[in-house]
């Protein structure tokens, strides 16, 4: 949906959708239990951090290929 908003030039919708996606990923990141999850939780944390970074890049550059 963010890509559609970017292509349509709807910056407000783009911002709302990317923020919603980022919020969801932050919730997932915060729910990780590194003690119980061990290496899997650490790998998921790295993945979630990467995804948040890429969403930020997509927001700044309006590059739909990132999405």
Secondary structure, 3 states (H helix, E strand, C coil): CHHHHHHHCCHHHHHHHHHHHHHHHHHHHHHCCHHHHHHHHHHHHHHHHHHHHHHHHHHHHCCHHHC
